[in-house]
């Protein structure tokens, strides 16, 4: 997972689905008991920390959806673990092939997306799939799988607090931080479109609340 509005995915290429499923999603997978858990938020809101906490709880039976991206690999990032790294042209070819469940050009030639093959792979393992994903991508998945998806928006205490958190990372320039803050204002306006708005004023409280939300959702039948 990354400090970006993080995404994540696996094997390249999609299987053929039927007329009742999004193209490339098998009807067997779609009708399985696997759930989709979306966590979206402005960068710096704490969603990645929450997702990591949930993944550490074996009773939730979660697996992380690794996103595809066209951005360059950073530091010690591992192919297929942090992202599925590909060139801009490769990413565009997958768009043309309709291999993505959702995708977005976050910045110019900086693409992120969820491969259909990744979700099918995790569902085939009998897992509930959890996403640490940008707002637009999360809402697209919720729209395609409304009954199987719990979409959670992680809300920071304030824009000012968000800026403090981003500065504490010491990983980005002031210009990049200001770009994220400007985007955050737009993203915060989408919060009412999510199933749940989880306020992250106190991390321990947010972690407990997220664990209960997800536990209740994955235990529901259907």
C-alpha positions in Angstrom: 0.0 0.0 0.0 1.2 3.5 -0.7 0.6 7.0 0.5 -1.2 7.7 -2.7 -4.9 7.4 -2.7 -3.7 3.8 -2.7 -5.0 1.2 -5.0 -4.0 -2.4 -5.6 -4.1 -5.8 -8.1 -2.7 -9.4 -9.6 -2.3 -11.4 -12.7 -2.8 -9.4 -15.9 -5.7 -10.3 -18.1 -9.4 -11.0 -17.4 -11.6 -14.1 -17.9 -14.7 -13.9 -19.9 -17.9 -13.3 -17.9 -21.6 -13.8 -18.9 -24.3 -11.2 -19.7 -25.3 -10.8 -16.1 -21.8 -9.9 -14.8 -19.5 -6.9 -15.5 -17.5 -8.1 -18.5 -14.6 -10.2 -17.3 -16.1 -11.1 -13.9 -17.3 -14.6 -13.8 -20.9 -15.2 -12.8 -19.7 -17.9 -10.4 -17.5 -15.4 -8.6 -20.1 -12.7 -8.5 -22.6 -15.0 -6.9 -20.1 -16.3 -4.3 -20.2 -15.3 -0.7 -17.1 -13.1 -1.1 -17.7 -9.5 -0.1 -16.0 -6.3 -1.2 -14.8 -3.8 1.4 -14.0 -0.4 0.1 -12.0 2.1 2.1 -11.6 5.5 0.5 -10.4 8.9 1.8 -8.2 11.8 1.0 -4.5 11.0 1.3 -3.4 11.3 4.9 -6.8 10.4 6.5 -5.5 7.1 7.9 -7.3 4.6 5.7 -4.1 2.6 4.9 -3.5 2.1 8.6 -7.1 1.0 9.1 -6.9 -1.4 6.2 -3.7 -2.9 7.5 -5.3 -3.4 10.9 -8.3 -5.2 9.4 -6.0 -7.5 7.3 -4.4 -8.6 10.6 -7.7 -10.0 11.8 -8.0 -13.6 10.5 -11.6 -13.9 11.5 -12.6 -11.4 8.8 -11.1 -13.6 6.1 -9.8 -10.6 4.1 -7.4 -10.4 1.2 -5.9 -7.2 -0.2 -6.6 -6.2 -3.8 -3.4 -5.0 -5.3 -3.8 -2.2 -7.8 -2.2 -1.7 -11.2 -0.4 1.5 -11.8 1.6 3.3 -14.5 3.7 5.2 -12.0 7.3 4.3 -11.6 8.3 1.9 -8.8 9.6 3.6 -5.7 12.3 2.4 -3.3 11.8 -1.2 -2.2 8.4 -1.6 -3.7 7.8 -5.2 -5.1 5.9 -6.0 -8.3 2.7 -7.8 -7.5 2.9 -7.0 -3.8 2.6 -3.2 -3.6 1.3 -2.7 -7.1 1.2 -4.3 -10.5 3.6 -1.9 -12.2 3.3 -1.3 -16.0 4.1 1.3 -18.5 1.5 4.0 -19.6 1.1 2.2 -23.0 0.6 -1.2 -21.3 -2.0 0.4 -19.0 -3.8 1.9 -21.9 -3.8 -1.4 -23.7 -5.6 -3.0 -20.7 -8.1 -0.2 -20.8 -8.7 -1.0 -24.4 -9.1 -4.7 -23.6 -11.6 -3.9 -20.9 -9.4 -5.7 -18.3 -10.2 -3.2 -15.5 -13.1 -3.3 -13.0 -12.3 0.4 -12.6 -9.5 2.8 -13.4 -8.6 6.4 -13.2 -6.0 8.8 -14.5 -5.2 10.4 -11.1 -2.6 12.8 -12.6 -1.4 13.2 -16.2 -0.2 9.7 -17.4 -0.4 8.5 -13.8 -3.0 5.7 -14.0 -4.4 3.5 -11.2 -6.9 0.7 -11.6 -8.3 -2.6 -10.3 -7.8 -5.6 -12.6 -10.9 -7.9 -12.9 -8.4 -10.8 -12.8 -7.3 -9.7 -9.3 -10.7 -9.8 -7.8 -11.5 -13.1 -9.5 -8.2 -14.5 -8.1 -9.1 -13.6 -4.5 -12.7 -14.7 -4.8 -11.5 -18.0 -6.1 -9.5 -18.4 -2.8 -12.8 -17.9 -0.9 -11.7 -14.4 0.4 -13.5 -11.2 1.1 -11.6 -8.5 -0.9 -10.6 -5.3 0.8 -9.5 -2.2 -1.2 -7.5 0.9 -0.1 -8.6 3.0 -3.1 -9.4 6.5 -4.3 -12.8 7.9 -3.9 -13.8 7.7 -7.6 -12.7 4.1 -8.0 -14.4 3.0 -4.8 -17.7 4.5 -5.9 -17.5 2.7 -9.3 -17.0 -0.7 -7.6 -19.9 0.0 -5.3 -22.1 0.9 -8.3 -21.2 -2.4 -10.0 -21.6 -4.6 -6.9 -24.1 -2.7 -4.7 -25.2 -5.7 -2.6 -21.8 -7.3 -2.1 -19.9 -4.0 -1.3 -19.5 -2.0 1.9 -18.1 1.4 1.0 -16.5 3.3 3.8 -15.2 6.9 3.6 -12.5 7.7 6.2 -12.9 11.3 7.2 -10.1 13.3 8.9 -10.9 15.7 11.7 -10.3 18.7 9.4 -8.3 19.9 6.4 -5.8 21.6 8.7 -5.2 18.3 10.5 -4.8 16.6 7.1 -2.1 19.1 6.1 -0.3 18.5 9.4 -0.3 14.7 8.9 1.0 15.0 5.3 3.8 17.4 6.4 4.8 14.9 9.2 5.4 12.2 6.6 8.3 14.4 5.2 8.1 12.4 1.9 6.7 15.1 -0.4 7.3 18.7 -1.5 5.1 21.6 -0.3 3.7 21.8 -3.8 2.7 18.1 -3.8 1.1 18.5 -0.4 -0.9 21.5 -1.6 -2.1 19.5 -4.6 -3.3 16.8 -2.3 -5.1 19.2 0.0 -6.9 20.8 -3.0 -8.0 17.4 -4.1 -9.0 16.5 -0.6 -11.6 19.3 -0.5 -13.3 17.8 -3.6 -13.1 14.2 -2.2 -14.6 15.2 1.1 -17.7 16.4 -0.7 -18.3 12.8 -1.9 -18.6 11.4 1.6 -22.4 11.2 1.6 -22.3 8.8 -1.4 -20.6 6.1 0.8 -22.4 3.6 3.0 -20.6 4.8 6.1 -18.5 7.8 7.0 -15.9 6.8 9.5 -14.4 9.7 11.4 -10.8 9.2 12.2 -10.4 11.8 15.1 -8.9 9.1 17.4 -7.1 6.2 15.6 -7.9 3.5 18.3 -11.6 4.4 18.2 -11.6 4.4 14.4 -9.9 1.0 14.3 -12.4 -0.6 16.7 -15.3 0.9 14.7 -13.9 -0.3 11.4 -13.4 -3.8 12.7 -17.0 -3.9 14.0 -18.4 -2.5 10.7 -16.5 -5.0 8.6 -17.2 -7.9 10.9 -20.9 -7.3 10.8 -20.9 -6.9 7.0 -18.9 -10.1 6.2 -21.0 -12.2 8.5 -24.3 -11.2 6.7 -25.7 -13.9 4.5 -26.1 -13.2 0.8 
